[in-house]
Structure formats: C-alpha cells, structure tokens
Amino acid sequence: MSNTNGVESRIRFFILKKFPTTRKRALKDCDPLLESGIIDSLGVLDVVRFLEEAFMIKVEDEELTPDNFGSVQLLTSFVQRKKSGVEVSAG
C-alpha cells in the first residue's frame, strides 16, 4: 500500500465515522464533500483538526478552499503536498 493510499484511507475512514450522512450513500473519493452538504462549515473545522493531528501538518486559513477540501481525493493531495513541503495553492 502506497503512502497516498494510506493517507486516503485514513481521511476516508474519518469522514465516514464523523459524518453519518456518508454512511447512507456510497461515498466515492471524488464526491464533492462541500457542495453535496456532506461536510458543512463546522465540519470543515473538524476535518482541519483531524488533518493537523493525524498528519502533523498546519492548515492555514487561506488553504481552506474547495480546491483543497472539495473531496477525499483533493484532501489526500493537499496532505501529500503539505507533508512534502510543496507550496499549497490558496485558491
């Protein structure tokens, strides 16, 4: 299992555990989390806290964009870029 798959599976597990609406439908890694209402504005804060604690990264306010938080895939890419030290797009 690659590191990306490990990150993706941890994020997916957290979302499935934390947001019950995801259990009522089949959540795909490309499903829009924000637009579909799976995660609301308060839920984003829970996701940020999880990412910071689980992956030892710091999420800046300007990084809270749909480009970074829009789906499990985008969250995984965001975490990978943060961990590798690559500059993360702020929108």
N, C-alpha and C positions, 0 to 999 in steps of 0.2 A: 504494500500500500504506500503510495507516494505521500509526501508531506501535504500536498494540496488536497488529496482525498481525506487525509486525517483532519485537516482544518475544516473542510467542507462538511464532513460527517459530524464534527463537534458542534458546528454552527447549526446544522440541520436538527440535531438532537435537542439543542437548547430551544430552538424556535418551536419544535413540536411539543416540548414539555411546557414551555412558558405560555404559549398562545393556543388555547384549546380549539379555536376555530380551524386550525390547521389539521386537526385530527378528524374533522368532519368531512374533509375532502382530501384528495390525493395531492400533496404538496410536491411540486416539481422544483428543482433547483433554479429554474429560470422564471418561476412565477413571480409576478410583481407583489412585493410584500406591502408596500406603502399604498399603492394605487388600489389594490384589492381590499384594503382595510384589515389585512391580517395583522399588521402592526400599525398602531396609531402613534401620535406624538409622544405619549407617555411610554409606550412600548419601546420606542427608539432609545430612550434613556436606559431601559433595562438591557437592551442589546449592547449599548455602549459599555455599560458596567461589565457585562459578561465578556465582551471582547478584550477590554483592558485587563481584567483579572485572568482570563483563560490564556491569553496570548502575550501578556506582558507588553502591551503597546499603549500608547497615549493617543486618544482620539481628540483631535482639535475641533472646536466649534465649526470652523469653516469646512471641515471634512464631512459634516452631516448633510450629505446631498443624496439625491436619488441615484446618482452615478456610483456612489459607494455603498448605499444601503438599500438599493432597489430590489434585490433578490439574494438568494443564498449564494448564487454564483458571483454576484458583484461583491458581496460581503467577503467571500473567500479571496477574491482577487485583491480587495482592499487590505485584508490582513496580510497576505503574502507580500504586497508592496511595502507595507509598514515594517514588517519583520526584516525585509531585505534592505531597508534603508532607502528605497526608491522614493523620490518625491511623489506625493499623492495629490492628484488633482482635486482642487477645491470647487469644482463645478464646471 
